[in-house]
Amino acid sequence: MTAPTDVAAHAERIARDGYSVLENAIEPDLVDELADDLLRLERELGVRPSANAFEGAKTVRIYNLLVHGPLYERIPVHANVLPLVERVLDPGCLISSLSSISIGPGEAAQPIHADDQLIPLPKPHVPTVCNTMWALTDFSEANGATRVIPGSHTRDHSPEYGAHYESIPAAMPKGSVLVWHGSLWHGGGANRTGARRVGIAMNYCAGFIRQQENQQLGIPPERVRGFAPRLRELVGYGIYRGLVGHIDKRTPEQVLLGEGARGVVWDTPRLAEKRSEGR
């Protein structure tokens, strides 16, 4: 597990540069299991490149990975990664999307973009998105390592789609994780090798931001029932800060699964008193 001091150091780096790399953060056995299972899914689902400029003409992506088995449940709650994400956002963060990105030989560089640029907020702003890339193979400049523009998360605008910007590769060994602020300008690199660059994009958003993939409709409730409590919260079955997302003062977990605690922030005596004092 990442030590608190290390979490603080990485969080400071993200605040300063917009990103940080957790080297060798993921167990080798888990990395290999994930890589093998993604190949299985590609075969069984008949996944093909989307052939557009953003997703790539030679890049294979599998979305909504949490529906594809317990193996993927280990990713969002990983003890070496989630504490840093919670530091960048807060413990009320949610899973925004979970997908694989396998960049094939001959793929061109992805357009530079910011993951939060569709959110209509003036920039710079506090993090609303914190995304991570798990390296299931080595990431190098030659094979398409994610390219980043350090410090760009502090700019007052997002990049112009399709424009050229000077960037550097976030190279890292297999088993490492790149973590970045959602305003950071970045993009997948070009793959000039004969092998695929395979990664998993484990993306999070603040609890008050709409998730990129609809987790509540995209994952069958019977599968969510088997999730660990923290994972249920991360997919959106809890409520943010004791209020946002409630259903008649109940959590989605309580309404849909018949489990979990009932009540919202108003039912907490100390907070209710503060609310009353502020009237």
Buried (B, 14 or more C-beta within 10 A) or exposed (E): EBEEEBBEBBBEBBBEBBBBBBEBBBEEEBBEBBBEBBEEBBEEEEBEBEEEEEBBEBBBBBBBBBEBEEBBBBBBBBEBBBBBBBBBBBBBBBBBBBBBBBBBBEBBBBBBBBBBBEBEEEBBEEBBBBBBBBBBBBBBBBBBBBBBBBEBBBBEEBBEEEEEBEBEBBBBEBBBBBBBBBBBBBBBBBBEBEEBBBBBBBBBBBBBBEBBBEBBEBBEEEBBBEBEEEBBBBBBBBBBBBEEBBEEBBBBBBBBBEEBEEBBBEEEEEBEEEEEEEE
